[in-house]
Amino acid sequence: MKVVARRKVSGAERTLGYAHDVEIEGGHVLRLDEPTGAGGTDTGPSPTRLLAASLAGCTAITIEMYAERKEWDVGKVEVDVDVEYRDGAPISFAVTLRLPSELSDEQRKRLLTIAGKCPVHRLIAGETEVTIADKVETL
């Protein structure tokens, strides 16, 4: 899978701030930027805010996929993620699950455990290899 971030520049028009369109294999495009206070134009979420959104979405999907396999009706599921920043970088993510009251205590406990197994949670909480090519390609 490939993801490409491109700053839009065409003719006299130039994107101000840090806005980039990010193309994700499969035809998806997202706009990322920084808040105005950080020099951006706030035309999209910052990369770290997108990471928090990815954690919330991945946690919800992981819970729902597990419940579906178990044939549990979870109905409405909500996942909140609060991020604490230091020097512009996230230092902690606090995840809160909201699950239907109809679930048993055992089901809720199991879904809480499963929430910690979502791929984005595991990525943030563990070590994942990231390499940067030792050469720069030209456009």
Backbone as numpy.savetxt, mean C-alpha at the origin, in Angstrom:
# Nx Ny Nz CAx CAy CAz Cx Cy Cz
6.76 -9.28 -13.18 5.91 -8.11 -13.18 6.80 -6.89 -13.18
6.41 -5.89 -13.94 7.20 -4.68 -14.06 6.36 -3.47 -13.70
7.00 -2.52 -13.02 6.38 -1.25 -12.65 7.33 -0.14 -13.09
6.81 0.90 -13.73 7.64 2.00 -14.22 7.05 3.32 -13.75
7.88 4.17 -13.16 7.47 5.52 -12.74 8.05 6.51 -13.75
7.19 7.40 -14.27 7.62 8.39 -15.25 7.10 9.77 -14.87
7.99 10.74 -14.90 7.58 12.12 -14.71 7.09 12.63 -16.05
5.92 13.26 -16.07 5.34 13.74 -17.32 5.95 15.08 -17.71
6.62 15.13 -18.84 7.18 16.36 -19.38 6.91 16.35 -20.88
6.19 17.38 -21.38 5.94 17.43 -22.81 5.94 18.88 -23.27
6.82 19.21 -24.19 6.90 20.57 -24.73 7.12 21.59 -23.63
6.33 22.66 -23.65 6.46 23.73 -22.66 5.82 23.33 -21.34
4.97 22.28 -21.36 4.29 21.85 -20.14 5.23 20.97 -19.32
5.34 21.29 -18.06 6.20 20.51 -17.18 5.46 20.28 -15.87
5.50 19.07 -15.40 4.88 18.75 -14.13 5.68 19.38 -13.01
5.01 20.12 -12.16 5.68 20.72 -11.01 5.69 19.74 -9.85
6.52 20.01 -8.89 6.58 19.13 -7.73 7.20 17.80 -8.09
6.68 16.75 -7.49 7.26 15.41 -7.66 6.29 14.42 -8.29
5.27 14.89 -8.96 4.25 13.99 -9.50 4.84 13.07 -10.56
4.52 11.78 -10.43 4.92 10.76 -11.39 3.72 9.86 -11.67
3.59 9.46 -12.91 2.62 8.43 -13.25 3.34 7.10 -13.17
2.74 6.17 -12.46 3.34 4.85 -12.27 2.50 3.85 -13.03
3.14 3.19 -14.00 2.45 2.17 -14.80 2.78 0.80 -14.23
1.73 0.05 -13.96 1.88 -1.28 -13.41 1.43 -2.27 -14.47
2.25 -3.28 -14.69 1.94 -4.29 -15.70 0.50 -4.76 -15.52
-0.23 -4.82 -16.60 -1.64 -5.18 -16.58 -2.54 -4.01 -16.92
-1.92 -2.87 -17.23 -2.69 -1.72 -17.68 -3.15 -0.76 -16.60
-2.59 -0.84 -15.41 -2.97 0.06 -14.33 -2.01 1.24 -14.27
-2.55 2.43 -14.03 -1.73 3.63 -13.89 -2.16 4.38 -12.63
-1.19 4.75 -11.82 -1.44 5.52 -10.60 -0.62 6.80 -10.66
-1.12 7.85 -10.06 -0.36 9.09 -9.93 0.17 9.15 -8.49
1.47 9.30 -8.34 2.09 9.49 -7.04 2.69 10.88 -6.98
2.69 11.47 -5.81 3.22 12.82 -5.63 3.58 12.96 -4.16
3.94 14.13 -3.77 4.19 14.46 -2.37 3.24 15.59 -1.99
2.94 15.73 -0.70 2.10 16.85 -0.27 2.79 18.18 -0.58
2.01 19.24 -0.64 2.58 20.55 -0.96 3.63 20.97 0.06
3.45 20.59 1.31 4.41 20.93 2.36 5.77 20.29 2.16
5.81 19.24 1.35 7.08 18.54 1.07 7.59 18.88 -0.33
7.00 19.90 -0.97 7.46 20.31 -2.30 6.70 19.71 -3.46
5.70 18.89 -3.18 4.91 18.29 -4.24 3.71 19.14 -4.60
2.87 18.58 -5.45 1.64 19.27 -5.85 0.40 18.57 -5.32
0.58 17.52 -4.54 -0.50 16.77 -3.90 -1.54 16.28 -4.91
-1.08 15.86 -6.10 -1.99 15.33 -7.12 -2.20 13.83 -6.99
-1.58 13.24 -6.00 -1.73 11.82 -5.73 -1.12 11.52 -4.38
-1.30 10.31 -3.89 -0.71 9.96 -2.60 0.81 9.88 -2.71
1.47 10.10 -1.58 2.92 9.91 -1.55 3.21 8.41 -1.58
4.40 8.01 -1.95 4.73 6.58 -1.96 4.51 5.91 -0.60
4.84 6.61 0.50 4.65 5.99 1.81 3.18 5.89 2.17
2.37 6.83 1.72 0.91 6.73 1.94 0.33 5.60 1.10
0.87 5.42 -0.08 0.43 4.29 -0.91 0.81 2.97 -0.25
1.95 2.94 0.41 2.36 1.73 1.14 1.35 1.42 2.25
0.92 2.44 2.99 -0.09 2.24 4.03 -1.41 1.76 3.42
-1.77 2.32 2.27 -2.99 1.88 1.57 -2.85 0.44 1.11
-1.66 0.08 0.65 -1.41 -1.31 0.23 -1.55 -2.26 1.41
-1.06 -1.84 2.57 -1.17 -2.68 3.76 -2.65 -2.85 4.15
-3.41 -1.78 4.14 -4.84 -1.87 4.49 -5.58 -2.77 3.50
-5.36 -2.54 2.21 -6.04 -3.34 1.19 -5.64 -4.80 1.22
-4.35 -5.05 1.36 -3.86 -6.43 1.38 -4.40 -7.17 2.60
-4.43 -6.50 3.74 -4.95 -7.12 4.96 -6.42 -7.49 4.78
-7.21 -6.57 4.25 -8.63 -6.84 4.04 -8.84 -8.00 3.06
-8.11 -7.98 1.97 -8.25 -9.05 0.97 -7.83 -10.39 1.54
-6.73 -10.42 2.29 -6.24 -11.66 2.89 -7.29 -12.24 3.85
-7.88 -11.38 4.67 -8.92 -11.82 5.60 -10.12 -12.38 4.84
-10.54 -11.67 3.80 -11.72 -12.10 3.04 -11.45 -13.39 2.28
-10.25 -13.55 1.74 -9.92 -14.80 1.02 -9.93 -15.99 1.99
-9.36 -15.80 3.17 -9.32 -16.87 4.16 -10.75 -17.23 4.59
-11.55 -16.20 4.90 -12.93 -16.44 5.34 -13.73 -17.16 4.25
-13.49 -16.79 3.00 -14.19 -17.46 1.90 -13.84 -18.94 1.84
-12.56 -19.26 2.01 -12.14 -20.68 2.01 -12.78 -21.45 3.16
-12.96 -20.78 4.28 -13.57 -21.42 5.46 -15.10 -21.37 5.41
-15.64 -20.69 4.37 -17.07 -20.51 4.21 -17.69 -19.74 5.37
-16.93 -18.72 5.85 -17.43 -17.81 6.88 -17.94 -16.57 6.19
-19.09 -16.11 6.58 -19.64 -14.88 6.01 -19.13 -13.71 6.85
-18.12 -13.02 6.34 -17.56 -11.88 7.09 -18.26 -10.58 6.75
-19.10 -10.58 5.72 -19.82 -9.36 5.38 -18.89 -8.18 5.20
-19.20 -7.13 5.94 -18.43 -5.90 5.84 -17.16 -6.00 6.69
-16.01 -5.77 6.07 -14.72 -5.77 6.75 -14.08 -4.41 6.54
-13.54 -3.83 7.60 -12.80 -2.58 7.47 -11.43 -2.75 8.11
-10.43 -2.16 7.47 -9.07 -2.18 8.00 -8.55 -0.75 7.99
-8.18 -0.27 9.17 -7.57 1.06 9.30 -6.07 0.88 9.50
-5.29 1.75 8.88 -3.85 1.77 9.11 -3.45 3.19 9.49
-2.88 3.33 10.67 -2.32 4.61 11.11 -0.81 4.51 11.00
-0.21 5.54 10.41 1.23 5.54 10.19 1.87 6.61 11.05
2.96 6.25 11.69 3.76 7.23 12.44 5.03 7.50 11.63
5.31 8.79 11.45 6.47 9.21 10.65 7.54 9.84 11.53
8.78 9.69 11.13 9.90 10.42 11.70 10.80 10.83 10.54
11.09 12.10 10.45 11.93 12.64 9.38 11.41 12.25 8.00
10.09 12.23 7.85 9.47 11.96 6.56 9.36 10.50 6.18
9.86 9.60 7.04 9.80 8.17 6.73 8.94 7.45 7.77
8.16 6.46 7.33 7.33 5.73 8.30 8.21 4.95 9.26
7.85 5.00 10.54 8.57 4.20 11.53 7.67 3.13 12.16
6.34 3.29 11.98 5.44 2.25 12.47 4.10 2.33 11.75
3.47 1.17 11.68 2.14 1.03 11.09 1.27 0.34 12.14
0.14 0.94 12.51 -0.79 0.34 13.45 -2.05 -0.05 12.68
-2.34 -1.34 12.67 -3.48 -1.87 11.91 -4.62 -2.19 12.87
-5.82 -1.71 12.54 -7.02 -2.01 13.32 -8.03 -2.69 12.40
-8.54 -3.83 12.84 -9.55 -4.57 12.08 -10.92 -4.27 12.66
-11.89 -4.14 11.78 -13.29 -4.04 12.18 -14.03 -5.19 11.49
-14.53 -6.10 12.31 -15.19 -7.30 11.80 -16.62 -7.37 12.34
-17.50 -8.05 11.63 -18.90 -8.16 12.06 -19.02 -8.83 13.43
-19.98 -8.35 14.20 -20.21 -8.89 15.55 -20.73 -10.33 15.51
-21.26 -10.76 14.37 -21.81 -12.11 14.26 -20.74 -13.20 14.29
-19.49 -12.83 14.07 -18.43 -13.83 14.11 -18.16 -14.26 15.54
-17.77 -15.52 15.70 -17.44 -16.00 17.05 -16.09 -15.44 17.49
-15.81 -15.53 18.78 -14.51 -15.08 19.29 -13.38 -15.86 18.64
-13.60 -17.15 18.43 -12.59 -18.00 17.79 -12.33 -17.55 16.35
-13.39 -17.24 15.61 -13.23 -16.75 14.24 -12.47 -15.42 14.21
-12.83 -14.51 15.13 -12.15 -13.21 15.18 -10.66 -13.38 15.49
-10.35 -14.25 16.44 -8.94 -14.49 16.80 -8.18 -15.06 15.60
-8.82 -15.98 14.89 -8.16 -16.59 13.72 -7.92 -15.54 12.63
-8.90 -14.68 12.38 -8.76 -13.64 11.36 -7.69 -12.62 11.76
-7.56 -12.37 13.05 -6.50 -11.48 13.52 -5.12 -12.08 13.22
-4.98 -13.37 13.43 -3.73 -14.05 13.10 -3.47 -14.01 11.60
-4.50 -14.30 10.81 -4.38 -14.31 9.36 -4.02 -12.92 8.83
-4.52 -11.87 9.47 -4.22 -10.50 9.03 -2.71 -10.25 9.00
-1.99 -10.82 9.95 -0.53 -10.65 10.00 0.21 -11.45 8.96
-0.50 -12.24 8.18 0.13 -13.06 7.15 -0.04 -12.49 5.75
-0.64 -11.30 5.63 -0.80 -10.74 4.30 0.59 -10.41 3.74
0.76 -10.53 2.43 2.09 -10.31 1.83 2.70 -8.94 2.11
1.89 -7.89 2.16 2.45 -6.56 2.41 2.91 -6.46 3.86
2.16 -7.02 4.79 2.59 -7.05 6.19 3.93 -7.77 6.32
4.02 -8.93 5.69 5.27 -9.69 5.76 6.43 -8.93 5.13
6.15 -8.20 4.05 7.17 -7.39 3.40 7.69 -6.29 4.32
6.77 -5.57 4.95 7.16 -4.47 5.84 7.86 -4.98 7.09
7.35 -6.07 7.66 7.85 -6.57 8.93 9.15 -7.35 8.80
9.47 -7.82 7.60 10.65 -8.66 7.43 11.68 -8.03 6.52
12.63 -8.82 6.17 13.68 -8.39 5.26 13.35 -8.88 3.85
13.28 -7.97 2.93 13.05 -8.30 1.53 14.19 -7.70 0.74
14.76 -8.46 -0.13 15.89 -7.98 -0.91 15.45 -6.97 -1.97
16.12 -5.84 -2.00 15.92 -4.82 -3.02 17.29 -4.50 -3.57
17.45 -4.63 -4.89 18.73 -4.29 -5.50 18.53 -3.13 -6.47
19.54 -2.29 -6.57 19.52 -1.19 -7.52 20.65 -1.47 -8.49
20.32 -1.45 -9.79 21.32 -1.77 -10.82 22.55 -0.87 -10.64
23.73 -1.45 -10.86 24.95 -0.69 -10.66 25.33 0.13 -11.89
24.38 0.32 -12.79 24.59 1.18 -13.94 23.33 2.01 -14.15
23.48 3.14 -14.79 22.35 4.01 -15.10 22.12 3.94 -16.60
20.88 3.67 -16.99 20.53 3.63 -18.39 20.08 5.01 -18.84
20.28 5.33 -20.10 19.86 6.63 -20.62 18.50 6.50 -21.28
17.77 7.62 -21.31 16.44 7.65 -21.92 16.56 7.91 -23.40
